[in-house]
Amino acid sequence: MTALSSPATARNKALILEVLREHLPARGLVLEIAAGAGEHALHMAGNLPGLTWQPTDPDPQALASIAAWREQEGAPNLLAPLELDASRPDSWPVRSADAIVCINMIHISPWAATEGLFAGAGRLLPPAGVLVTYGPYLEDEVETAPSNVAFDASLKRRNPAWGIRRREDVEALAGRHGLALHARVAMPANNLSLVFRRSAEMNGR
């Protein structure tokens, strides 16, 4: 097994951790959707020892990388990775979670994956449970940075179903599943951390 690494992860993991420290519960199970190579999972689990971290991904190479990182350097609270396709929430192998984290998936996947992410979050999270997403977004009231315009075009050249999503569209989708935007945190390189909280009124859904 090969533990893969990414320069982007090395640059942003400490900053994302700051957001998670503020918004995740002190204890419980965190489900990471689209964990990729596993470096974020490794870093977050090691620095948030009160939480149990469950990384998932649909890609066999990513799952192998996560397993390799876990074997080499993983903390006791980092669980073995599970295969999970965000676009198929009815098939998710986890039945409940205290929080969900999704880093750099929404723009590098078809919209169906984002629809599945929020449908699954609406079902799995407890009242007031949080979903944290990280990545680039377009915003109606904010001028799009030239770098994000170019990035969006490059994503669509790679796959027409990909692309940077409008924050307002993601918010509207979240609302249909009982989640509301709780915090918008500006991050370096024109990225955002968005924190969604599940409504208490959704209990019993």
C-alpha positions in Angstrom: 0.0 0.0 0.0 1.2 3.5 -0.8 0.5 6.5 1.3 -0.1 9.4 -1.1 0.5 13.0 -0.4 -0.6 16.4 -1.7 1.1 19.8 -1.4 -2.3 21.5 -1.1 -3.2 19.3 1.9 0.1 20.3 3.6 -0.8 24.0 3.1 -4.4 23.9 4.3 -4.7 21.2 6.9 -3.7 23.4 9.9 -6.2 26.2 8.8 -9.0 23.7 8.3 -8.2 22.2 11.7 -8.8 25.7 13.3 -12.3 25.8 11.8 -13.1 22.2 13.0 -11.9 22.9 16.5 -14.4 25.8 16.7 -17.4 24.0 15.3 -17.1 20.2 15.8 -18.4 18.7 19.1 -15.8 17.8 21.7 -16.6 14.1 21.4 -18.4 11.7 19.1 -18.0 10.2 15.6 -16.9 12.4 12.7 -17.7 11.0 9.2 -15.4 12.3 6.6 -16.8 12.1 3.1 -14.4 11.9 0.1 -11.3 11.7 2.3 -9.0 11.3 -0.7 -5.4 10.3 0.2 -6.2 10.4 3.9 -3.8 13.2 5.0 -6.6 15.4 6.3 -8.0 12.4 8.3 -4.6 11.7 9.7 -4.0 15.3 10.8 -7.5 15.9 12.2 -7.7 12.6 14.1 -4.3 13.2 15.6 -5.2 16.7 16.8 -8.8 16.0 17.9 -8.3 13.0 20.2 -11.8 13.3 21.7 -13.4 12.5 18.4 -13.5 9.2 16.5 -12.7 9.8 12.9 -14.2 7.7 10.1 -12.7 8.4 6.7 -14.5 7.2 3.6 -14.0 7.4 -0.2 -15.3 5.7 -3.3 -11.9 5.3 -4.9 -9.9 2.1 -4.2 -6.5 3.9 -4.6 -7.6 6.5 -2.1 -8.8 3.9 0.4 -5.5 2.1 0.1 -3.6 5.4 0.8 -5.8 6.1 3.8 -5.1 2.6 5.1 -1.4 3.1 4.6 -1.3 6.4 6.4 -3.3 4.9 9.3 -0.9 1.9 9.5 2.2 4.2 9.4 1.2 7.1 11.6 -2.5 6.8 12.6 -3.8 7.8 16.0 -6.0 5.3 17.9 -9.1 7.3 17.1 -8.6 7.0 13.3 -10.8 4.2 12.0 -10.1 2.0 9.0 -11.4 3.6 5.8 -14.8 2.6 4.3 -16.0 2.7 0.7 -18.7 5.3 0.3 -20.2 7.0 -2.7 -21.6 10.4 -1.7 -24.1 10.3 -4.6 -25.8 7.1 -3.1 -26.7 8.1 0.5 -29.1 5.1 0.9 -26.0 2.8 0.6 -23.7 4.6 3.1 -22.1 2.1 5.5 -22.5 4.5 8.5 -25.9 4.9 10.1 -25.3 7.9 12.3 -22.6 10.5 12.9 -22.2 13.4 15.3 -20.6 15.5 12.6 -19.7 15.3 8.9 -16.7 16.8 7.1 -16.3 17.1 3.4 -13.1 18.7 2.0 -12.6 19.5 -1.7 -15.3 17.3 -3.1 -18.2 19.5 -4.2 -16.4 21.1 -7.1 -14.6 17.9 -8.3 -17.7 15.7 -8.6 -21.1 15.7 -10.3 -23.8 17.7 -8.6 -25.4 14.3 -7.7 -22.6 13.9 -5.2 -23.5 17.1 -3.4 -27.2 16.2 -3.5 -26.3 12.9 -1.8 -24.0 14.6 0.7 -26.8 16.8 2.0 -29.4 14.1 1.9 -27.2 11.8 3.9 -26.3 14.5 6.3 -30.0 15.3 6.9 -30.6 11.7 7.7 -27.5 10.9 9.8 -26.9 14.0 11.9 -28.5 14.6 15.2 -30.4 17.8 15.9 -27.8 20.7 15.9 -25.3 18.3 14.3 -22.8 20.0 11.9 -21.7 19.4 8.4 -18.5 21.3 7.4 -17.5 21.7 3.8 -14.3 23.2 2.4 -13.4 24.4 -1.1 -14.0 27.2 -3.7 -17.5 28.6 -4.2 -19.1 31.2 -6.4 -21.1 33.8 -4.5 -23.7 36.2 -5.8 -22.5 39.2 -3.7 -18.8 38.5 -4.1 -16.7 39.2 -7.2 -15.2 35.9 -8.4 -11.4 35.9 -8.2 -9.8 35.4 -11.6 -8.0 32.3 -10.3 -11.3 30.7 -9.5 -12.7 31.6 -12.9 -9.8 29.9 -14.5 -10.0 26.9 -12.1 -13.7 26.5 -12.9 -13.0 26.4 -16.7 -10.3 23.9 -16.2 -12.5 21.6 -14.1 -15.2 21.7 -16.8 -12.7 20.9 -19.5 -11.7 17.8 -17.5 -15.3 16.8 -16.8 -18.4 18.9 -17.9 -20.2 17.6 -14.8 -17.7 19.2 -12.5 -17.3 22.9 -11.6 -17.3 25.4 -8.8 -20.8 25.6 -7.3 -22.7 28.7 -6.3 -22.8 29.0 -2.5 -26.5 30.0 -2.7 -27.4 26.8 -4.6 -25.6 24.7 -2.0 -27.4 26.6 0.8 -30.8 26.0 -0.9 -30.0 22.3 -1.2 -29.0 22.2 2.4 -32.3 23.8 3.4 -34.3 21.1 1.7 -32.6 18.6 4.0 -33.1 20.5 7.2 -29.6 22.1 7.4 -28.9 25.9 7.6 -25.7 27.8 7.0 -24.3 28.5 10.4 -20.9 30.0 9.5 -19.0 31.2 6.5 -15.2 31.3 7.0 -13.0 32.8 4.4 -9.9 30.7 3.8 -6.7 31.3 1.8 -6.5 30.8 -2.0 -10.2 32.0 -2.4 -11.6 29.0 -0.6 -14.4 28.9 2.0 -15.3 26.7 5.0 -19.0 26.5 5.2 -20.6 25.2 8.4 -24.1 23.9 8.2 -26.2 23.0 11.3 -29.1 20.6 11.3 -32.3 22.0 12.6 -33.6 20.7 15.9 -37.0 20.6 14.3 -35.8 17.8 12.0 -35.6 15.3 15.0 -37.8 12.4 14.2 -37.6 12.8 10.5 
